[in-house]
Amino acid sequence: MNSSPPPHLEPIADRLARMRTFLANERTMLAWWRTALASIGFSMALLQISRNTLSGVVALVGLVFGALCFGIGAWRYRTVRKEVCALRVDSPSDCP
């Protein structure tokens, strides 16, 4: 016997809590992506003005760091979203 209420009768507090979690997850992903873009932008500017090998190496490290931030942000977003959707027993495909 399933004791979960249908989606339209789900308690409003639970629905709002899930929505807050989804929104927080999206904000966190955007923060990762913002960091990645800033790192890549700084690295590209540094590559344009670099006159020595050290600044070129620092710029390449920044590019790699930015790419990693994009990847980690996307991976974390998908992982948390799957976990939150899995908490919904009655209809996990109904996740926003």
LINMO-V325050 format. One record per residue. N is the residue number from 1. RES is the residue in one small letter. PSI is psi in radians with two decimals (* if undefined). Layout:
BEGIN
N_RES_PSI, N_RES_PSI
END
This chain:
BEGIN
1_m_2.20, 2_n_2.10, 3_s_0.01, 4_s_2.39, 5_p_2.74, 6_p_2.76, 7_p_-0.65, 8_h_-0.24, 9_l_0.13, 10_e_2.42, 11_p_2.41, 12_i_-0.60, 13_a_-0.70, 14_d_-0.72, 15_r_-0.77, 16_l_-0.64, 17_a_-0.72, 18_r_-0.73, 19_m_-0.70, 20_r_-0.68, 21_t_-0.74, 22_f_-0.77, 23_l_-0.69, 24_a_-0.67, 25_n_-0.74, 26_e_-0.71, 27_r_-0.68, 28_t_-0.73, 29_m_-0.76, 30_l_-0.58, 31_a_-0.72, 32_w_-0.78, 33_w_-0.63, 34_r_-0.72, 35_t_-0.72, 36_a_-0.80, 37_l_-0.71, 38_a_-0.74, 39_s_-0.77, 40_i_-0.73, 41_g_-0.78, 42_f_-0.73, 43_s_-0.71, 44_m_-0.73, 45_a_-0.72, 46_l_-0.65, 47_l_-0.62, 48_q_-0.60, 49_i_0.03, 50_s_2.40, 51_r_-0.21, 52_n_3.01, 53_t_-0.63, 54_l_-0.79, 55_s_-0.55, 56_g_-0.70, 57_v_-0.74, 58_v_-0.71, 59_a_-0.73, 60_l_-0.66, 61_v_-0.70, 62_g_-0.66, 63_l_-0.76, 64_v_-0.74, 65_f_-0.75, 66_g_-0.74, 67_a_-0.70, 68_l_-0.68, 69_c_-0.71, 70_f_-0.84, 71_g_-0.80, 72_i_-0.72, 73_g_-0.76, 74_a_-0.74, 75_w_-0.79, 76_r_-0.72, 77_y_-0.85, 78_r_-0.71, 79_t_-0.85, 80_v_-0.69, 81_r_-0.75, 82_k_-0.71, 83_e_-0.73, 84_v_-0.71, 85_c_-0.60, 86_a_-0.39, 87_l_-0.38, 88_r_1.82, 89_v_-0.65, 90_d_-0.66, 91_s_1.38, 92_p_-0.37, 93_s_-0.14, 94_d_0.21, 95_c_2.51, 96_p_*
END
